[in-house]
Amino acid sequence: DEISPLLGVGVIGVLPKIKSKQLDSDGLVGRILELQPASLASEAFRTIRTAVLLGLSNGEKSLLITSPEPGEGKSFVCSNLALTLAQAGHKVLLLELDLRKPIQKNTYEIQPDEHDLCSVLAGQCTLEQAIQHYHEDSETTMDVLPCLQHLHNPSEIIGSHAFEQLFQTLCERYDKVLIDSPPVLPVADSRILASMAEATILVLRANKSGRKPSEHAVHILKNSGARILGVVMNDIRIHKSGQYGYLYGYDY
């Protein structure tokens, strides 16, 4: 395809355009794998899961999900990928670290008076009190550590020794820790996180992600020490033939 040679990073998955306005408006598109398990999008996430597990074949636990800029679907990808890994029998934590614009609280309908990541770091509660247990069924372990407030100093929090210790603890407790990261270009947070995570996925959106921002994001991530597992192309239109049409939808 066009993207791999231009960015020097392989495409590990392609997600079709979601046509359910109801799911989108309710903020539940992050759980499409659960709510519409037979959809094309859900099947695409299962394919991405296979690629991810092959890419993490040495037992890596932490996976950063980010994008060049806001609005490209990285939170949607992070949530559904976490769900599909949990469905495959992995003990999974979804870690909300887009601290300036957290949205997983809406996806998982977490009440604003609950404890969260910041409560743990401030010593206001234990880690166990802040983790939200989300189980699709008795055999699925899917937990969420949310952020319930918009913060103005997330780089200081993410770069703190307290957070580093917390992150190590989470990686010891879970098979996979999926990090919903801020986008790469607007803020420095993702650069710090990319240096901590064992692998990174970059989400690009059809008709939105430009060539230069995408190349710049890849450059920044690599300079931060990230191991980029691959690119997920989001919001791709599907032709009547059933083929994905994204070669001409990428904004160059």
KEFI-988548 format. One record per residue (C-alpha): x, y, z; residue in one letter; residue number from 1. Coordinates in Angstrom, 2 decimals. Each point is the difference from the previous one (the first is absolute). Layout:
+---------+---------+---------+-----+-----+
!      px !      py !      pz ! res !   n !
+---------+---------+---------+-----+-----+
!       X !       Y !       Z !   a ! NUM !
...
+---------+---------+---------+-----+-----+
This chain:
+---------+---------+---------+-----+-----+
!      px !      py !      pz ! res !   n !
+---------+---------+---------+-----+-----+
!    0.00 !    0.00 !    0.00 !   d !   1 !
!    0.99 !    3.66 !   -0.14 !   e !   2 !
!    0.44 !    0.65 !    3.69 !   i !   3 !
!    2.67 !   -2.52 !    1.01 !   s !   4 !
!    2.78 !    1.25 !   -2.33 !   p !   5 !
!   -0.82 !    3.65 !    0.70 !   l !   6 !
!    0.14 !   -0.33 !    3.78 !   l !   7 !
!    2.36 !   -2.93 !    0.27 !   g !   8 !
!   -2.55 !   -1.74 !    2.23 !   v !   9 !
!   -2.25 !   -2.92 !   -0.93 !   g !  10 !
!   -3.80 !    0.09 !    0.06 !   v !  11 !
!   -1.26 !   -2.62 !    2.46 !   i !  12 !
!   -3.70 !    0.70 !   -0.36 !   g !  13 !
!   -2.73 !    1.83 !   -1.88 !   v !  14 !
!   -3.24 !    1.06 !    1.70 !   l !  15 !
!   -3.15 !    0.76 !   -2.01 !   p !  16 !
!   -2.07 !    3.12 !    0.40 !   k !  17 !
!   -2.50 !   -0.42 !    2.86 !   i !  18 !
!   -3.50 !    0.79 !   -1.21 !   k !  19 !
!   -1.76 !   -0.18 !    3.37 !   s !  20 !
!   -0.74 !    3.61 !    0.94 !   k !  21 !
!   -1.67 !   -1.19 !    3.20 !   q !  22 !
!    3.13 !   -1.72 !    1.28 !   l !  23 !
!    2.10 !    3.01 !   -0.92 !   d !  24 !
!   -2.31 !    2.55 !    1.63 !   s !  25 !
!   -0.25 !   -2.07 !    3.20 !   d !  26 !
!    3.78 !   -0.28 !    0.24 !   g !  27 !
!   -0.27 !   -3.79 !   -0.18 !   l !  28 !
!    1.87 !   -0.55 !   -3.26 !   v !  29 !
!    2.97 !   -0.96 !    2.19 !   g !  30 !
!   -1.95 !   -3.15 !    0.88 !   r !  31 !
!   -1.15 !   -0.95 !   -3.49 !   i !  32 !
!    1.70 !   -3.36 !    0.41 !   l !  33 !
!   -2.41 !   -0.78 !    2.83 !   e !  34 !
!   -3.11 !    1.75 !   -1.34 !   l !  35 !
!    0.33 !   -1.09 !   -3.65 !   q !  36 !
!    2.17 !   -3.15 !    0.12 !   p !  37 !
!   -0.91 !   -1.13 !   -3.53 !   a !  38 !
!    0.79 !    3.34 !   -1.66 !   s !  39 !
!    2.80 !    0.56 !   -2.51 !   l !  40 !
!    1.73 !    2.23 !    2.55 !   a !  41 !
!   -0.03 !   -2.73 !    2.64 !   s !  42 !
!    1.45 !   -2.51 !   -2.44 !   e !  43 !
!    2.67 !    2.55 !   -0.95 !   a !  44 !
!    0.96 !    0.37 !    3.67 !   f !  45 !
!    0.40 !   -3.76 !    0.31 !   r !  46 !
!    2.36 !    0.12 !   -2.97 !   t !  47 !
!    1.96 !    2.83 !    1.64 !   i !  48 !
!    0.16 !   -2.04 !    3.21 !   r !  49 !
!    1.73 !   -2.80 !   -1.89 !   t !  50 !
!    2.56 !    2.43 !   -1.44 !   a !  51 !
!    0.61 !    1.53 !    3.43 !   v !  52 !
!    0.54 !   -3.35 !    1.71 !   l !  53 !
!    2.43 !   -1.04 !   -2.73 !   l !  54 !
!    1.82 !    3.30 !    0.48 !   g !  55 !
!    0.16 !   -0.49 !    3.77 !   l !  56 !
!    1.28 !   -3.55 !   -0.22 !   s !  57 !
!    2.75 !    0.57 !    2.58 !   n !  58 !
!   -2.44 !    0.59 !    2.84 !   g !  59 !
!   -0.16 !    3.78 !   -0.20 !   e !  60 !
!   -2.79 !    1.35 !    2.19 !   k !  61 !
!   -0.39 !    3.74 !   -0.60 !   s !  62 !
!   -1.47 !    1.35 !   -3.24 !   l !  63 !
!   -0.42 !    3.71 !   -0.73 !   l !  64 !
!   -2.80 !    1.09 !   -2.34 !   i !  65 !
!    0.42 !    3.49 !   -1.43 !   t !  66 !
!   -0.53 !    2.13 !   -3.11 !   s !  67 !
!    1.68 !    3.03 !   -1.58 !   p !  68 !
!   -2.84 !    2.38 !    0.86 !   e !  69 !
!   -3.37 !    0.01 !    1.82 !   p !  70 !
!   -3.08 !   -1.50 !   -1.61 !   g !  71 !
!    1.63 !   -2.95 !   -1.73 !   e !  72 !
!   -1.61 !   -2.73 !    2.12 !   g !  73 !
!    2.78 !   -1.18 !    2.27 !   k !  74 !
!   -2.29 !   -0.28 !    3.08 !   s !  75 !
!   -2.51 !   -2.00 !   -2.05 !   f !  76 !
!    2.78 !   -2.33 !   -1.14 !   v !  77 !
!    1.50 !   -0.32 !    3.48 !   c !  78 !
!   -3.28 !   -0.95 !    1.65 !   s !  79 !
!   -1.08 !   -2.58 !   -2.57 !   n !  80 !
!    3.47 !   -1.51 !   -0.24 !   l !  81 !
!    0.00 !   -0.38 !    3.79 !   a !  82 !
!   -3.38 !   -1.74 !   -0.19 !   l !  83 !
!    1.08 !   -2.41 !   -2.71 !   t !  84 !
!    3.19 !   -0.90 !    1.87 !   l !  85 !
!   -2.10 !   -0.69 !    3.10 !   a !  86 !
!   -2.32 !   -2.18 !   -2.08 !   q !  87 !
!    3.05 !   -2.05 !   -1.00 !   a !  88 !
!    0.67 !   -0.79 !    3.66 !   g !  89 !
!    2.54 !    2.67 !    0.89 !   h !  90 !
!   -0.23 !    1.93 !    3.26 !   k !  91 !
!   -0.23 !    3.55 !   -1.37 !   v !  92 !
!    0.13 !    3.49 !    1.46 !   l !  93 !
!   -1.09 !    3.04 !   -1.99 !   l !  94 !
!    2.04 !    2.90 !    1.40 !   l !  95 !
!   -1.43 !    3.45 !   -0.73 !   e !  96 !
!    2.93 !    2.39 !   -0.44 !   l !  97 !
!   -1.44 !    2.61 !   -2.33 !   d !  98 !
!   -0.27 !    2.13 !    3.10 !   l !  99 !
!   -0.91 !    3.21 !   -1.80 !   r ! 100 !
!   -2.97 !   -1.58 !   -1.75 !   k ! 101 !
!   -0.99 !   -3.30 !    1.64 !   p ! 102 !
!   -2.95 !   -1.75 !   -1.64 !   i ! 103 !
!    0.16 !   -3.62 !    1.17 !   q ! 104 !
!   -2.10 !    1.05 !    3.01 !   k ! 105 !
!   -2.84 !    0.58 !   -2.48 !   n ! 106 !
!    0.62 !   -3.22 !   -1.91 !   t ! 107 !
!   -0.20 !   -2.06 !    3.19 !   y ! 108 !
!   -2.59 !    2.20 !    1.70 !   e ! 109 !
!    2.14 !    0.66 !    3.06 !   i ! 110 !
!   -1.57 !    2.33 !    2.53 !   q ! 111 !
!    1.81 !    3.31 !    0.73 !   p ! 112 !
!    0.14 !   -0.63 !    3.75 !   d ! 113 !
!    2.09 !   -3.17 !   -0.39 !   e ! 114 !
!    3.70 !   -0.15 !    0.79 !   h ! 115 !
!    2.42 !    0.24 !   -2.92 !   d ! 116 !
!    3.67 !    0.04 !   -1.00 !   l ! 117 !
!    0.58 !    3.42 !    1.55 !   c ! 118 !
!   -1.58 !   -1.14 !    3.27 !   s ! 119 !
!    2.55 !   -2.81 !    0.19 !   v ! 120 !
!    2.97 !    2.24 !   -0.75 !   l ! 121 !
!   -1.21 !    2.55 !    2.56 !   a ! 122 !
!   -0.25 !   -2.68 !    2.68 !   g ! 123 !
!   -3.76 !    0.44 !    0.35 !   q ! 124 !
!   -0.80 !   -3.66 !   -0.68 !   c ! 125 !
!    1.60 !   -3.33 !   -0.74 !   t ! 126 !
!    0.57 !   -1.29 !   -3.52 !   l ! 127 !
!   -2.64 !   -2.67 !    0.60 !   e ! 128 !
!   -2.58 !    2.68 !    0.87 !   q ! 129 !
!    0.65 !    1.91 !   -3.23 !   a ! 130 !
!   -0.05 !   -2.89 !   -2.46 !   i ! 131 !
!   -3.37 !   -0.55 !   -1.65 !   q ! 132 !
!   -0.75 !   -3.66 !   -0.65 !   h ! 133 !
!   -1.74 !   -0.40 !   -3.34 !   y ! 134 !
!   -0.97 !   -3.57 !   -0.79 !   h ! 135 !
!   -1.87 !   -1.07 !   -3.10 !   e ! 136 !
!   -0.38 !   -3.46 !    1.52 !   d ! 137 !
!    1.46 !   -2.14 !    2.76 !   s ! 138 !
!    2.98 !   -1.07 !   -2.12 !   e ! 139 !
!    1.05 !    3.48 !   -1.17 !   t ! 140 !
!    2.28 !    2.25 !    2.06 !   t ! 141 !
!   -0.14 !    3.57 !   -1.23 !   m ! 142 !
!    0.79 !    2.81 !    2.42 !   d ! 143 !
!    0.13 !    3.76 !   -0.48 !   v ! 144 !
!    2.08 !    2.52 !    1.92 !   l ! 145 !
!   -1.71 !    3.25 !   -0.98 !   p ! 146 !
!    0.74 !    3.68 !    0.26 !   c ! 147 !
!   -3.13 !    1.88 !    1.02 !   l ! 148 !
!    1.22 !    3.57 !   -0.24 !   q ! 149 !
!    1.68 !    2.21 !   -2.58 !   h ! 150 !
!    3.54 !    0.81 !    1.13 !   l ! 151 !
!    2.24 !    2.87 !   -1.03 !   h ! 152 !
!    3.34 !   -1.48 !    1.12 !   n ! 153 !
!   -0.05 !   -3.61 !   -1.24 !   p ! 154 !
!    3.65 !   -0.04 !   -1.07 !   s ! 155 !
!    1.06 !    0.58 !    3.59 !   e ! 156 !
!   -2.28 !   -2.82 !    1.17 !   i ! 157 !
!    1.08 !   -2.47 !   -2.68 !   i ! 158 !
!    3.66 !    0.85 !    0.54 !   g ! 159 !
!   -0.16 !   -0.43 !    3.78 !   s ! 160 !
!    1.68 !   -2.77 !    1.95 !   h ! 161 !
!   -3.36 !   -0.89 !    1.55 !   a ! 162 !
!   -1.49 !   -0.66 !   -3.43 !   f ! 163 !
!    3.03 !   -2.02 !   -1.09 !   e ! 164 !
!   -0.42 !   -2.26 !    3.03 !   q ! 165 !
!   -3.75 !   -0.31 !   -0.62 !   l ! 166 !
!    0.59 !   -0.91 !   -3.63 !   f ! 167 !
!    2.46 !   -2.73 !    0.97 !   q ! 168 !
!   -2.54 !   -1.41 !    2.44 !   t ! 169 !
!   -2.70 !   -0.11 !   -2.66 !   l ! 170 !
!    2.27 !   -1.80 !   -2.46 !   c ! 171 !
!    0.75 !   -2.60 !    2.67 !   e ! 172 !
!   -3.70 !   -0.60 !    0.72 !   r ! 173 !
!   -1.37 !   -0.19 !   -3.55 !   y ! 174 !
!    0.77 !   -1.99 !   -3.12 !   d ! 175 !
!   -0.53 !    3.09 !   -2.15 !   k ! 176 !
!   -0.18 !    3.70 !    0.92 !   v ! 177 !
!   -1.47 !    2.10 !   -2.82 !   l ! 178 !
!    0.71 !    3.71 !    0.32 !   i ! 179 !
!   -2.41 !    2.54 !   -1.46 !   d ! 180 !
!    2.58 !    2.69 !   -0.68 !   s ! 181 !
!   -0.32 !    3.65 !   -1.02 !   p ! 182 !
!    0.73 !    0.73 !   -3.67 !   p ! 183 !
!    3.67 !    0.42 !   -0.88 !   v ! 184 !
!    0.23 !    3.43 !   -1.60 !   l ! 185 !
!   -1.88 !    2.41 !    2.32 !   p ! 186 !
!    1.58 !   -1.00 !    3.35 !   v ! 187 !
!    3.08 !   -1.67 !    1.45 !   a ! 188 !
!   -1.85 !   -2.60 !    2.10 !   d ! 189 !
!    0.02 !   -2.71 !   -2.66 !   s ! 190 !
!    3.77 !    0.32 !   -0.42 !   r ! 191 !
!    0.50 !   -0.82 !    3.67 !   i ! 192 !
!   -2.42 !   -2.91 !   -0.24 !   l ! 193 !
!    1.56 !   -1.30 !   -3.21 !   a ! 194 !
!    3.31 !   -0.33 !    1.82 !   s ! 195 !
!   -1.70 !   -2.06 !    2.71 !   m ! 196 !
!   -2.25 !   -2.30 !   -2.05 !   a ! 197 !
!    1.45 !   -3.12 !   -1.60 !   e ! 198 !
!   -1.86 !    0.54 !   -3.28 !   a ! 199 !
!   -2.05 !    2.69 !   -1.74 !   t ! 200 !
!   -2.85 !    0.04 !   -2.51 !   i ! 201 !
!   -0.63 !    3.14 !   -2.07 !   l ! 202 !
!   -3.61 !    0.63 !   -1.06 !   v ! 203 !
!   -0.62 !    1.96 !   -3.21 !   l ! 204 !
!   -3.40 !    1.10 !   -1.27 !   r ! 205 !
!   -1.00 !   -0.02 !   -3.66 !   a ! 206 !
!   -0.51 !    3.47 !   -1.50 !   n ! 207 !
!    1.45 !    1.62 !    3.13 !   k ! 208 !
!    3.54 !   -1.21 !    0.66 !   s ! 209 !
!    2.36 !    1.97 !   -2.19 !   g ! 210 !
!    3.31 !   -1.27 !   -1.29 !   r ! 211 !
!    2.25 !    2.54 !    1.73 !   k ! 212 !
!   -1.67 !   -0.26 !    3.45 !   p ! 213 !
!    0.10 !   -3.80 !   -0.25 !   s ! 214 !
!    3.68 !   -0.02 !   -0.97 !   e ! 215 !
!    0.78 !    2.47 !    2.77 !   h ! 216 !
!   -1.83 !   -2.14 !    2.55 !   a ! 217 !
!    1.95 !   -3.11 !   -1.04 !   v ! 218 !
!    3.26 !    1.97 !    0.23 !   h ! 219 !
!   -0.84 !    1.27 !    3.50 !   i ! 220 !
!   -1.02 !   -3.44 !    1.25 !   l ! 221 !
!    3.16 !   -1.64 !   -1.30 !   k ! 222 !
!    2.17 !    2.73 !    1.51 !   n ! 223 !
!   -1.80 !   -0.59 !    3.31 !   s ! 224 !
!    1.08 !   -3.61 !   -0.07 !   g ! 225 !
!   -3.33 !   -1.45 !   -1.10 !   a ! 226 !
!   -0.22 !   -3.36 !   -1.67 !   r ! 227 !
!   -2.80 !    0.61 !   -2.50 !   i ! 228 !
!   -1.89 !   -3.24 !   -0.47 !   l ! 229 !
!   -1.95 !    1.41 !   -2.93 !   g ! 230 !
!   -2.71 !    2.30 !   -1.30 !   v ! 231 !
!   -3.75 !   -0.51 !    0.30 !   v ! 232 !
!   -1.97 !    1.77 !   -2.73 !   m ! 233 !
!   -3.35 !    1.19 !    1.35 !   n ! 234 !
!   -3.28 !    1.09 !   -1.58 !   d ! 235 !
!    0.58 !   -1.61 !   -3.38 !   i ! 236 !
!   -2.83 !   -0.15 !   -2.52 !   r ! 237 !
!   -0.81 !   -3.39 !   -1.47 !   i ! 238 !
!   -0.90 !   -0.36 !   -3.65 !   h ! 239 !
!   -2.91 !   -2.13 !   -1.17 !   k ! 240 !
!    2.51 !   -2.65 !   -1.00 !   s ! 241 !
!    0.88 !   -0.36 !    3.67 !   g ! 242 !
!    3.46 !    1.44 !   -0.53 !   q ! 243 !
!    1.37 !    2.71 !    2.25 !   y ! 244 !
!    0.41 !    3.29 !   -1.80 !   g ! 245 !
!    2.61 !    1.99 !    1.83 !   y ! 246 !
!    2.78 !    0.49 !   -2.49 !   l ! 247 !
!   -1.68 !    3.10 !   -1.37 !   y ! 248 !
!   -1.54 !    1.11 !    3.28 !   g ! 249 !
!    3.27 !    0.70 !    1.72 !   y ! 250 !
!    0.46 !    3.75 !    0.14 !   d ! 251 !
!    3.12 !    0.75 !   -2.03 !   y ! 252 !
+---------+---------+---------+-----+-----+
